[in-house]
Amino acid sequence: MEKLNDMVKKAKGGNEESMIEIIEKFRPLIRKYSRKLNYDDAEADIIIFLIETIKKIPIFNNSNLNKDECIVGYINTSIKNRYISLSKKYISIASEETELNVNILLCCTLQDEQKSIDNHIFVTFLLDKLPHYQKQIIENIFIDNIPVTDLSKRLHISRQSVNRAKNRALSNLKKYAGE
């Protein structure tokens, strides 16, 4: 197996195969931090950062970076620092979005509140038309936010049975709403 030092030198020189080998070598670390970031393009962002880091690594200027352990430490620390900066960035974005949603909710007018009450009454009326079992399934899934798998365990039935009952109930609700 080729030394990491040699792969980095080749990758800095533009060798794509060496760059891919380095990315694959650090794939577990990339996955770890992308899971922690928990957004869609986290893994791609970290891979792009790794490529930029490889291109900027001062392997020719720093004699310590001739050892594979030092290169691994350098890349590991760089990725960890990038994770921290991305984490802070997305936390601030999420908090701004949450604050925005709270402000929207606070700005509701009386007319919106009346519509909400009317909608609640209408939904309650429709749910009351459903058979007890279907009503229970709909309330647990959509009102109580219980996942289908958890609900199936709670009711001691298969997940498919829960989904079938849910789909029948939704079909009935559409029919009743159209009347």
N, C-alpha and C positions, 0 to 999 in steps of 0.2 A: 504494500500500500504506500502510496506517495505521501511524503511529509506535507503537513499543512503549510509550512513555510514555502515550499516549492509551489504548492497550489495557489497560494496568495500572490506570489511573484508572477505566475502565469496569468492569473485573473487580472492583475493590475496591467499586464501587457495586452489584455483584450481577449484572452482565451476563454470562450464561453463554456466549454466543458469543465474547466477548472472552477469557474464561478458556480456552475450547477452542482458540482461535487461539494463545494463549501456550503452552499445553501442546504443541501441534503444532510450534510454533517451536523448543521445547526438546526435542522427541522424540529427536533423535540423542544428545543428552547423557544423557537418561533411559535410553535403551537401552544406552549405553556402560556406565554404572554398574550397571544391573541385570544385565548380562551378567557383570560383574566380581563382583557379589555372589553370583550363582549359586544362588539359591533361588527357589522358585515365585512368590511374591508380591512380589518385589523391585521390579518395575516399578510395580506398584500402590502400594507404599509410597512410592516416590520421587514419583509423581504426586500423591499425597495431600499429601506434604510441600511440593511446589511450590505447590499450591493454598493451603496454610496460609501459605507464604512470601509469596505475592502479596497475601493479605489483610492481612499484617502489615507489608509493606514501607513504610517511612516516606517515601513519595514527596512528601507535602505538607510535611513538616518539614525535609527535606534538599534544598537547592537543587541539589546535584550529581546527584541522582537524576532531574532533569529531562532529562538526556541519555540517549539510548538505550544508548550504550556503557557508561555507569555502571550502568544497570539490568541489562544483560546480565552484567556483571562481578559484580554483587551476587547475582543468581540463580545464576550459575555457581559462585561461591564457596559459597553456601548449599547447593546440591545436593552439591558435593564434600564439604563438612563432614558432611552427612547420610550420604553414602556411607561416610565414615570411621567414623562412630558405629555405623551398621548393621553394617559389616564387623567391628568389634570385638565387637559384641554376638553375632553369629552365630559368630564364631571361638571365643568363650568357651563358647557353648552346645555347639558341636561338640566341643570338647576335653573338656567334662564328659561328653558322651555316650560318647566314646571311652574315657574313664577308666572309666565305668560298665561298658562291655562288657568291658574288660580285667579288672575285678574279678569279673565273672560268670564269665569263663573260668578265673580263678584259684581260684574256689570250687567247681570241679567235684569231685564225689565219685568214689570208686573205682567205684561202681555206674554212674555216667555214663560213665566211661572204658571200662568193660566194654561198655556199650551201643554206644559209638562204635566199638570194635573189632569187635563183632558186625556192626554196620551196614557197616563197611568190608569185612569178609569177604563179606557178602551181596551188596553192590554189585559187588565184584570177581567173584564167582561169576556174577552176572547178565551182566556185561560180557563174560565169557569165552564165554558162549553166543551172543553176537552175531557176525555175520560180521566179518572183519578191518576192512573199509572202514567199516562202521557204528560199530564200536568206536572206531576212530581219530577219527571225526567227534565222537562223544559225549565222548571224553576231551579232545579239543582245545577243544570249546566249553564244557563244564561243569567240567572239572577244571583245565585250563590257562587258562581264561577268555580264549580267543582269539575276537574278534568274527567273526561269520559272513563279513563282507566280506573281512577279512584272511585267513581260512581259505580262502575261495574263490580268492583270488589265490595263496596258497601252493600250493594243490593244482591250480591252473590249470583250474578249472572254474567254472561260473556260481554265483552266490549262491543261485539257485533250486535248483540241484542239491544244494548243501550242505543247504539247508532240507528238501528232500525226503528226503535220506538221514537227516537228524536225526529227522524225524517218523516215518520207518519204524523207526528204531532205538528211539525212545521207545515206539512201538506194540509192538514186539517185547519190550521190557523189561517193559511192563505185562503182556503175555501170559505171559512167563516168571515174573514175580513172582506171578501168580495161580495158577500150577501147584502 
